[in-house]
Amino acid sequence: MVYSSEKIKSKARELGFLQVGVAKARQLDKEARNLERWLKQGMHGEMSYMENYYEKRIDPTLLFPGCKSVIMLALNYFPENQYIHKEGIKISRYAYGQDYHQVIKSKLKVLTHWLNDTYGNIQLRYFVDSAPVLERDWAKISGISWSGKNTLSIHPKHGSYFFLACVLTDIEFQVDHPINDHCGTCTRCIEACPTDAIHAQGYIVDASRCISYLTIELKNDIPESFSGKTKGWIFGCDICQEVCPWNRFAKQHQVDEFEPKVELLNLSQQDWLAMTDEAFNEITLNSPIQRTKLKGMKRNVMYCIDKT
């Protein structure tokens, strides 16, 4: 039996999700070839985990046997203001508030309980960056976005400042259809990227050159070849989103947990460099910034001081 997806979409929006789309679970052949090529070219840098579970990554029915539907959801995180810290150091907008993994999973827990109550004792699993799932590809297939030239998910009415989440289930829902790519001839993201991480024709990003990768994923020293190019970013980067014309439609999020911590916004370069582990853990409690640990943040700040 194929169920209408309108009920789940209505419930998801009630929980604050921006967009909801459904796709039929299947193996992704074209996307698999793109992933394999990207990995072989070493564009994942030190993110060796991207090489793991390749077969499951390209086929959710192997990750979750019996899966029939992939439900993709988007949650807005766009803040009203960009907070440029003292001395021009910057943190990516998504990291101002609480860790989005925790926030979204709490919403997904409510949604999946509702699914069980509505459709019986069904089988399902949900993920937020916590499983080998090609979220951006499924977002495109399910019609909640297209993949921009910067490879980020973009919606024509909301821009790109949103998180993705995924629910796999053994219920077959009516599927949605992809929306058109509206990047057109625009190359603003390509031209604005200071590290040339975006391919000249777009749609491919060398993650090992991306400022977000350099300031978060990279565990070793930032290479000298990027001297003067991190532009004050000490955690993540929003440059390719800031120049994207579609983000003129981005609206203020309505998630209290994403409101910025004042203590985090008032830190100077020297505040970061003088910080103790105890202070770091207190200031970044439940924050995505904990990912880099204090050592990583100090490295990033020092690179800004020395290389800008």
C-alpha atoms as one frame of an Amber mdcrd trajectory, in Angstrom:
protein
   0.000   0.000   0.000   1.246   3.483  -0.903   0.382   6.162   1.650  -0.096
   9.862   1.044   2.756  11.956   2.425   0.581  14.926   3.342   0.065  13.891
   6.962   3.754  13.485   7.692   4.540  16.758   5.942   1.945  18.552   8.035
   3.310  17.026  11.253   6.912  17.867  10.329   6.005  21.487   9.643   4.172
  21.574  12.969   7.492  20.581  14.570   9.232  23.476  12.826  10.760  21.833
   9.781  11.066  24.104   6.774  10.705  21.536   4.008   9.786  17.858   3.754
  10.208  15.561   0.763   9.922  11.845   0.064  11.909   9.634  -2.308  11.791
   5.948  -3.093  14.643   4.063  -1.436  17.019   2.672  -4.052  20.631   2.448
  -5.062  22.060   5.734  -6.324  24.069   4.860  -9.419  25.034   8.267 -10.825
  25.744   9.630  -7.370  27.833   6.543  -6.591  30.075   7.239  -9.578  30.474
  10.861  -8.507  31.357   9.819  -4.956  33.873   7.255  -6.139  35.569   9.802
  -8.406  35.660  12.397  -5.603  37.235   9.921  -3.197  39.816   8.708  -5.712
  40.920  12.291  -6.297  41.500  12.697  -2.560  39.096  15.612  -2.239  37.904
  14.331   1.146  41.296  15.131   2.697  41.690  13.576   6.145  38.008  12.625
   6.326  38.798   8.935   5.902  35.385   8.010   7.296  33.949   9.021   3.923
  35.579   5.898   2.480  33.778   3.628   4.943  30.521   1.764   4.225  30.599
   2.731   0.561  27.906   0.235  -0.491  25.568   1.310   2.312  26.286   4.965
   1.577  24.938   4.636  -1.958  22.031   2.316  -1.107  19.825   2.910   1.978
  18.206  -0.511   1.530  21.550  -2.018   2.548  21.913   0.354   5.479  18.354
  -0.409   6.588  16.983  -3.672   5.094  13.325  -3.348   4.191  13.565   0.399
   3.640  11.053   1.671   1.096  11.004   5.440   1.634  13.597   8.114   2.300
  12.045  11.107   4.044  14.199  14.247   3.898  13.647  17.235   6.130  15.152
  20.717   6.299  15.407  22.907   9.410  16.176  26.615   9.088  19.062  28.013
  11.148  19.503  31.445   9.562  20.194  34.077  12.258  18.898  37.620  11.965
  22.395  39.046  12.249  25.887  38.011  11.302  27.970  38.315  14.417  31.489
  39.459  13.618  33.531  39.069  16.758  36.174  41.379  18.111  39.095  41.917
  15.708  37.074  40.502  12.833  37.224  36.817  13.707  34.175  34.908  12.487
  32.278  31.730  13.284  29.924  30.058  10.837  26.287  30.959  11.445  25.242
  27.369  12.066  27.481  27.183  15.157  26.105  30.173  17.084  23.675  28.150
  19.165  23.278  24.616  20.464  24.545  21.594  18.564  22.063  21.033  15.749
  22.443  17.256  16.027  20.807  17.311  19.440  18.149  19.847  18.489  17.057
  18.025  15.326  17.152  14.560  16.883  14.759  15.713  19.590  12.329  16.799
  16.865  12.833  13.570  14.911  12.116  11.556  18.030   8.721  13.238  18.313
   8.090  12.766  14.590   8.957   9.073  14.597   6.799   8.414  17.669   3.961
  10.071  15.783   4.667   7.861  12.749   4.408   4.738  14.890   1.189   5.959
  16.480  -0.282   6.835  13.087   0.791   3.876  10.969   1.252   1.131  13.525
   4.407  -0.582  14.665   6.506   0.317  11.639  10.260   0.053  11.201  12.271
   3.238  10.874  15.598   4.883  11.582  16.535   8.549  11.625  19.847  10.330
  11.150  21.461  13.743  11.401  24.992  13.455  10.004  25.286  10.236  11.973
  25.165   7.551   9.275  26.556   6.879   5.791  23.713   8.596   3.934  24.114
  10.959   0.971  21.826  13.585   2.459  22.340  16.274  -0.171  21.655  13.853
  -2.998  18.498  12.608  -1.309  17.439  16.202  -0.631  17.696  16.817  -4.362
  15.874  13.618  -5.318  13.080  14.278  -2.808  12.507  17.772  -4.154  13.343
  19.894  -1.113  16.340  21.527  -2.808  18.690  21.495  -5.720  22.455  21.059
  -5.337  24.118  24.379  -6.069  27.451  25.054  -7.717  28.912  25.236  -4.210
  27.352  21.741  -3.689  25.113  23.054  -0.902  21.383  22.386  -0.905  19.409
  25.432  -2.072  15.683  26.129  -2.066  14.262  28.948  -4.244  12.168  30.381
  -1.397  14.525  29.806   1.522  18.116  29.910   0.285  20.651  27.488   1.773
  20.884  28.210   5.494  19.226  25.002   6.650  20.198  21.648   8.112  19.221
  18.317   6.582  17.828  15.295   8.387  16.783  11.881   7.130  14.213   9.261
   8.131  14.282   5.786   6.591  11.139   3.690   6.895   9.592   0.470   5.614
   6.370   2.309   4.731   5.902   3.285   1.105   4.867   6.914   0.788   3.978
   8.877  -2.323   7.198  10.324  -3.686   8.021  13.901  -4.610   9.903  15.094
  -7.660  13.165  17.020  -7.964  13.024  20.766  -8.491  14.972  22.516 -11.221
  18.507  23.783 -10.746  18.312  27.586 -10.660  22.013  28.435 -10.446  22.025
  29.296 -14.134  25.107  31.175 -15.280  25.843  32.591 -11.817  29.413  31.969
 -10.621  29.482  34.160  -7.505  30.290  31.307  -5.116  33.111  30.069  -7.350
  34.646  33.529  -7.658  34.260  34.360  -3.953  35.915  31.244  -2.528  39.359
  32.444  -1.356  40.899  28.968  -1.390  39.577  27.905  -4.820  37.802  24.957
  -3.241  34.941  25.053  -5.768  35.632  23.614  -9.229  35.764  26.192 -12.017
  32.514  24.845 -13.497  30.953  24.321 -10.089  29.145  21.327  -8.577  32.377
  19.831  -7.208  34.109  20.981  -4.028  37.594  19.913  -3.046  36.853  19.607
   0.662  40.563  19.527   1.481  40.732  23.171   0.333  37.517  24.361   1.987
  37.905  26.732   4.964  35.288  24.742   6.880  37.425  21.640   6.459  40.651
  23.469   7.328  39.201  24.915  10.552  37.156  21.917  11.706  38.045  18.577
  10.118  41.782  19.051   9.619  43.685  17.853  12.669  47.180  18.825  11.515
  48.522  22.328  10.931  46.823  24.410   8.251  49.149  24.322   5.195  51.161
  27.429   4.355  49.580  27.411   0.892  46.443  28.890   2.481  48.312  31.775
   4.060  46.098  34.873   4.160  43.107  33.027   2.713  41.048  32.008   5.743
  39.709  35.580   5.996  39.206  35.598   9.752  37.135  32.413   9.903  38.065
  30.423  12.994  35.261  27.851  12.816  33.602  27.010   9.525  32.934  29.456
   6.701  29.853  31.083   5.131  31.449  32.899   2.197  29.831  30.879  -0.597
  26.441  31.275   1.103  26.868  34.983   1.775  27.336  35.726  -1.937  24.574
  33.377  -3.142  21.680  35.439  -4.573  19.136  32.908  -3.350  19.955  33.701
   0.257  18.268  37.064  -0.092  15.140  35.005   0.622  16.499  33.517   3.850
  14.364  34.404   6.857  15.089  34.399  10.583  14.879  30.948  12.163  12.289
  30.210  14.850  14.349  27.773  16.931  15.194  29.039  20.402  18.094  26.615
  20.738  19.855  28.259  17.775  20.022  31.658  19.461  23.696  32.635  19.964
  25.437  32.360  23.302  26.456  35.870  24.329  29.632  34.591  25.983  30.733
  33.094  22.684  30.194  36.294  20.723  32.259  38.542  22.950  35.535  36.632
  22.720  38.593  38.322  21.227  41.614  36.601  19.708  43.499  36.907  22.971
  40.506  35.549  24.892  40.669  32.398  22.809  44.428  32.064  23.126  44.364
  32.512  26.911  41.413  30.173  27.433  41.704  27.123  29.665  40.155  23.748
  28.905  37.695  24.276  31.745  36.549  27.627  30.362  36.340  26.218  26.836
  34.133  23.342  27.965  31.844  25.747  29.815  31.513  28.267  26.978  31.027
  25.629  24.279  28.719  23.342  26.259  26.272  21.729  23.790  27.890  23.711
  20.965  29.186  22.394  17.613  32.432  24.231  18.401  33.387  21.470  20.803
  34.261  19.434  17.723  37.590  21.209  17.236  38.557  21.084  20.913  40.414
  24.047  22.405  43.655  23.076  20.698  42.018  23.368  17.289  40.425  26.732
  18.042  43.726  28.156  19.228  45.396  26.895  16.064  42.729  28.574  13.930
  42.993  31.882  15.821  46.788  31.865  15.583  46.545  31.265  11.853  44.302
  34.311  11.513  46.750  36.460  13.487  49.811  35.259  11.642  48.480  34.932
   8.101  46.029  37.770   7.501
